[in-house]
Amino acid sequence: MDIKKELKDKQSFVEDVLKKYTIKEGKPKSIFESFNYSLFVGGKRIRPILLMESCKCVGGDTNEALPLMAAMEMIHTYSLIHDDLPCMDDDELRRGKPTNHTVYGEATALLAGDSLLNLAYETMLKGAKSSKDINRYVEAMNVIADSAGVKGMIAGQVMDMESEGKEPDGETLDFIHDNKTGAILRASVISGAVVGGATDDELKNLSEYARAIGLMFQVVDDILDVVSDEETLGKKVGMDSERNKMTYPYVYGLERSYEKVDELLNISLNSLSDFGSEADFLRELALYLAKRKN
């Protein structure tokens, strides 16, 4: 499998899905321009792709997953807009482009993030009306909602801010990574499996896969902030160290961080051992994420 070509094709498909579900224009013009700027500035689209592929993996109808895919990317994008704000990480670059608040101002960027979060729930609720299995669909929605709230991404973000400058602490680090980044990555896989009609065993195995790649994704991010460069990464590097953030290299060192990536990769691949060729893309994606450079 040519994973780069496969990813490019699937990213293009996700772009079309997002165009279908976003609101392109309205009044006042600035807010629509602002949230669409960040939604379409680029990105790997890993979360909606994971949702779609886990649905496929269990033999589900991917048409059922389309609103959930769009919503997941909207939630992810809102979180990035807010994460870049001066009151958070105060970043000027995201995906190689100026961050939302540097283009539209802090207040508009804040509201653009709010707009995307609300649009995500509007999109999922509208999708529920045409769902073939409303119970499965609502359960998948619940998985996504839980991951984005105070029991998931927000909890991780708060702990990340509160831990800046503190002594290295593995337990705190695990909490941050498990929630700030891992939660919505896991939810992408699990919600796709749920809406696709996964059995209990399939759901258990895909949940293990999701947890492993969710943590692996963030550990690789931590490593890249140390070893990469701004041109490759599309944002400033070394910022974690400058802010004394709780990261894997900070707590355990680079060598142990690389070992952790390998361990998590093995867990993710082993968790798919009960699946056949229908999980090949998920296997290749795990390998790709472990070795990514940006």
C-alpha positions in Angstrom: 0.0 0.0 0.0 1.2 3.5 -0.9 0.2 5.1 2.3 1.0 8.7 1.2 -1.1 8.3 -1.9 -3.9 6.7 0.1 -3.8 9.5 2.6 -3.8 12.2 0.0 -6.9 10.6 -1.7 -8.7 10.3 1.7 -7.7 13.8 2.6 -9.2 15.1 -0.6 -12.4 13.1 0.2 -12.6 14.7 3.6 -12.2 18.2 2.1 -15.3 17.5 0.0 -17.2 16.3 3.0 -16.2 19.5 4.9 -17.3 21.7 2.0 -20.7 20.0 2.1 -21.3 20.6 5.8 -19.7 24.0 6.5 -21.5 27.3 6.2 -19.6 29.3 3.5 -20.9 32.8 4.0 -23.3 35.0 5.9 -23.4 38.2 8.1 -21.2 39.4 9.5 -18.8 38.3 6.8 -15.7 38.3 9.0 -16.8 35.4 11.3 -17.5 33.1 8.3 -14.2 34.0 6.7 -12.4 33.4 10.0 -13.6 29.9 10.8 -13.4 28.7 7.2 -9.9 30.1 7.0 -8.8 27.7 9.8 -11.0 24.8 8.6 -9.5 24.8 5.1 -5.9 26.0 5.8 -4.7 22.4 5.4 -4.0 19.6 7.8 -3.7 15.8 7.8 -7.5 15.2 8.4 -6.4 12.2 10.5 -9.4 12.2 12.8 -12.2 12.1 10.2 -10.1 9.6 8.2 -9.8 7.4 11.3 -13.6 7.6 11.9 -14.3 6.6 8.3 -11.8 3.8 8.3 -12.9 2.3 11.6 -16.5 2.3 10.3 -15.3 0.5 7.1 -13.3 -1.9 9.2 -16.4 -3.3 10.9 -18.4 -3.4 7.7 -20.4 -0.2 8.3 -22.0 2.2 5.9 -19.7 5.2 5.6 -22.5 7.4 4.5 -23.7 7.2 8.1 -20.3 8.5 9.2 -20.1 11.6 7.0 -21.7 14.2 9.4 -19.6 12.7 12.3 -16.5 13.0 10.2 -17.2 16.7 9.4 -18.0 17.4 13.1 -14.9 15.8 14.4 -12.7 18.0 12.1 -14.6 21.1 13.2 -14.1 20.2 16.8 -10.4 19.6 16.2 -10.0 22.9 14.3 -11.8 24.9 17.0 -9.4 23.5 19.6 -6.4 24.6 17.5 -7.8 28.1 17.1 -8.2 28.4 20.8 -4.9 26.7 21.6 -3.0 29.3 19.5 -4.6 32.3 21.3 -2.4 34.7 23.3 -4.1 33.5 26.5 -3.0 29.9 25.7 0.1 29.2 23.7 0.3 32.5 21.8 1.4 30.9 18.5 1.8 32.8 15.3 2.1 29.9 12.9 -0.2 26.8 12.3 0.3 24.5 9.4 2.8 26.9 7.9 0.2 29.8 7.8 -0.5 32.7 10.2 -2.8 31.6 13.1 -6.4 32.7 13.1 -5.9 35.5 15.7 -3.0 37.0 13.9 -5.1 37.4 10.8 -8.6 38.2 12.2 -7.8 39.4 15.7 -8.1 37.7 19.1 -11.9 38.3 19.6 -12.9 37.1 16.2 -10.7 34.1 16.5 -12.2 33.2 19.9 -15.7 33.4 18.3 -14.6 31.5 15.2 -13.6 28.6 17.5 -17.0 28.8 19.3 -18.7 28.9 15.9 -17.0 25.7 14.8 -17.8 23.9 18.0 -21.5 24.8 17.7 -21.5 23.9 14.0 -20.1 20.5 14.9 -23.1 19.7 17.1 -25.5 21.2 14.6 -24.0 19.0 11.9 -24.3 15.8 14.0 -27.8 16.6 15.0 -29.0 17.2 11.4 -27.3 13.9 10.4 -29.3 12.1 13.1 -32.5 12.8 11.2 -31.5 10.7 8.3 -29.6 8.0 10.2 -30.6 4.3 9.5 -30.0 3.4 13.2 -30.6 6.4 15.5 -29.5 4.6 18.6 -26.1 3.7 17.2 -25.7 7.2 15.7 -26.6 8.9 19.0 -24.1 6.6 20.9 -21.4 7.7 18.4 -22.3 11.3 19.0 -22.0 10.8 22.7 -18.5 9.3 22.3 -17.5 12.5 20.4 -19.1 14.9 22.9 -17.4 13.2 25.9 -14.0 13.3 24.2 -14.2 17.1 23.6 -15.4 18.2 27.0 -14.3 18.4 30.6 -13.8 14.6 30.7 -11.5 14.7 27.7 -9.7 17.4 25.6 -10.5 20.3 27.9 -9.3 18.5 31.0 -6.0 17.8 29.2 -5.6 21.4 28.1 -6.2 22.7 31.6 -3.8 20.3 33.1 -1.2 21.2 30.4 -1.5 24.9 31.4 -1.4 24.2 35.1 1.7 22.0 34.8 3.9 24.5 33.0 7.2 25.1 34.9 6.5 22.3 37.4 8.8 19.4 38.2 8.7 16.4 35.8 5.8 14.1 36.7 5.0 11.0 34.7 1.4 10.7 36.1 0.6 14.3 35.1 2.2 13.8 31.7 0.1 10.7 31.0 -3.1 12.6 32.0 -2.3 15.5 29.7 -1.5 13.3 26.7 -4.4 10.9 27.3 -6.8 13.7 27.3 -5.6 16.8 25.4 -4.7 14.9 22.2 -5.6 11.3 22.8 -9.2 11.8 23.7 -10.5 13.0 20.3 -8.2 10.6 18.4 -9.7 7.7 20.4 -13.2 9.1 19.9 -12.6 9.2 16.1 -11.9 5.5 16.0 -14.5 4.4 18.5 -17.4 6.6 17.1 -16.7 5.2 13.7 -16.8 1.7 15.0 -20.0 2.3 16.9 -21.9 3.9 14.0 -20.6 1.1 11.8 -22.2 -1.5 14.1 -19.1 -3.0 15.7 -19.4 -6.1 17.9 -18.2 -6.0 21.4 -14.9 -7.7 20.5 -14.3 -5.5 17.5 -15.0 -2.4 19.7 -12.6 -3.7 22.4 -9.8 -4.2 19.9 -10.3 -0.9 18.1 -10.4 0.9 21.4 -7.0 -0.5 22.3 -5.7 0.5 18.8 -7.2 4.0 19.3 -5.6 4.5 22.8 -2.2 3.4 21.5 -2.1 5.7 18.4 -3.6 8.6 20.4 -0.7 8.5 22.8 1.8 7.7 20.1 0.7 10.7 18.1 1.3 13.1 21.0 4.7 11.5 21.9 5.8 12.0 18.3 4.6 15.6 18.5 6.7 16.1 21.6 9.8 14.6 19.9 9.3 16.8 16.7 9.2 19.9 18.8 12.8 19.1 19.9 14.3 17.6 16.7 12.4 19.2 13.8 12.6 22.7 12.2 10.0 25.4 11.6 9.8 24.8 7.8 9.2 21.1 8.1 6.8 21.3 11.1 4.8 24.3 9.8 5.0 26.0 13.2 7.7 27.3 15.6 9.8 24.6 17.3 11.3 24.5 20.7 8.2 26.2 22.2 7.5 23.3 24.6 10.9 23.7 26.2 10.6 27.5 26.3 7.4 27.2 28.2 8.6 24.4 30.4 5.7 22.2 29.3 5.3 18.7 30.5 6.4 16.5 27.5 7.9 13.1 27.0 11.4 14.4 26.2 11.2 16.7 29.2 10.2 13.9 31.6 11.9 10.9 30.2 14.5 12.1 27.6 14.6 11.6 23.9 15.9 8.0 23.9 13.0 6.8 26.1 10.6 8.8 24.0 11.6 7.0 20.8 11.3 3.7 22.7 7.8 4.6 23.8 6.7 5.3 20.2 8.0 1.8 19.2 6.1 0.2 22.1 2.8 2.0 21.2 3.2 1.1 17.6 3.5 -2.6 18.5 0.4 -2.4 20.7 -1.6 -0.7 17.9 -0.6 -3.4 15.4 -1.2 -6.3 17.8 -4.7 -4.9 18.6 -5.7 -5.4 14.9 -4.5 -9.0 14.8 -8.1 -10.3 14.8 -8.9 -8.3 11.7 -8.1 -9.2 8.1 -7.3 -7.0 5.1 -10.2 -4.6 6.1 -7.8 -3.2 8.7 -4.8 -2.8 6.4 -5.2 0.9 6.1 -5.3 1.3 9.9 -2.1 -0.7 10.2 -0.3 1.3 7.6 -1.6 4.5 9.2 -0.1 3.5 12.5 3.3 2.9 10.9 3.0 6.3 9.1 2.1 8.2 12.3 5.0 6.6 14.1 7.5 7.8 11.5 6.0 11.1 10.5 8.1 14.3 10.2 5.4 16.9 10.6 
